[in-house]
Amino acid sequence: MLGQLRSTKAVGRLVIDLPRTMRSPVGSSRDVILRNDDELIVPKFQQQVTVIGEVQSATSHLYSSDLSRDDYISLSGA
């Protein structure tokens, strides 16, 4: 099982505090190690709203100025 975990390719994303990471010394616990084919994408603005907590489906939704906070919570199955 451990061998399978090591050979499994990670899929998804990792959210980091980039300004704090950049201020940290190289080799610290905040250092982000990139491997071949990893990509670091920094969007100019957040395009999604992430809903977590006591909802049926913790997920992200594309931002729309027409939607309220409660709309995003409803979309996540509250």
PyMOL commands that set and color helices and strands:
alter all, ss='L'
color gray80, all
select helices_A, chain A and resi 2-7+18-23+69-75
alter helices_A, ss='H'
color red, helices_A
select strands_A, chain A and resi 48-51+59-62
alter strands_A, ss='S'
color yellow, strands_A
deselect
rebuild
show_as cartoon
